[in-house]
């Protein structure tokens, strides 16, 4: 079952569909297939035979996959092969894609659920600063600081989600307010406790647990003669988050709930979906992922600055949109969001390798975003027609 097909009425949600009485088993069609329906009856979309090509066209990540291949081929032609097609090139753009992708996947799931989080970018910087202050100023053990940072992220997400479901205010406004609060804290608060500096840095590498924390979050792997520095462990975290997001959307009841509340939360509530709980958990997952990015970035650099992560929330949303997540909710893919992050990583690094003026990065990204929205809209309309 594809991620796209996890909608009310499929899997664990017994939703009465066309021609289904009381949410039970579809009535016997007497072997009817291929859309041939007896007079006076409506064919249940779940028993319609769909061609392999149509199933492929229904995949929300199709546009992102085509875009990723196209971007890679473009820079294969314009960037020097010894850079772009080497392990050095792969390590460069995969590192960027990983930081975008770890956030793009949960942000994409949140968008599938019909919500936005504009505080996701500043959260990555705020959590990195928090971890730096806990280790550098309060001399906490690194692992205890990591746990506290993750708890802080979860609490911010819980607050965003709770306010959203209790007040009914748009998540755009709620998380924008959170953005400004955290932005103020990461500037004014850090200046206050850090002796007038907006940078938090460790002056020693002997803090308790820091070495092992770096091994897990901020080290490298697979180093060789062609790539002495190896690949960042952020890549492994990116793969793990993508796999987890894909499993949740395609294999769990909670994945059904996400699509349900994003498609029509009133209908979802009427069939027993815990709408409030689902939305709150989605906000929490996005904030915890932001804390993970903050932890990874701090363990890599042993420092953080107040401006870190500001504005990156747009990259996360762009990656999710490129990956097939509709702004209106109810449709999307974790794999697509991950591919969208890869496109952004390749675009930014490819422009540098190709020797182009990096001032055009955003223009290039805007064109990619527009094309992706058009392609995703066509794919979605094709999928909707195939289900009728």
Secondary structure, 3 states (H helix, E strand, C coil): CCCCCCCCCCCCCCCCCCCCCCCCCCCCCCCCCCCCCCCCCCCCHHHCCCCHHHHHHCCCCHHHHHHHHHHHHHHHHHCCHHHHCCHHHHHHHHHHHHHHHHHHHHHHHHHHCCCCCCCHHHHHHHHHHHHHHHHHCCCCCHHHHHHHHHHHHHHHHHHHHHHHHHHCCCHHHHHHHHHHHHHHHHHHHHHHHCCCCCEEECCCCCCCCHHHHHHHHCCEECCCCCCCCCEECHHHHHHHHHHHHHHHHHHCHHHHHHHHHHHHHHHHHHCCCCHHHHHHHHHHHHHHHHHHHHHHHHHHHCEEECCCCCCHHHHHHHHHHHCCCCCCCCCCCHHHHHHHHHHHHHHHHHHHHCCCCHHHHHHHHHHHHHHHHHHHHHHHHHHHHHCC
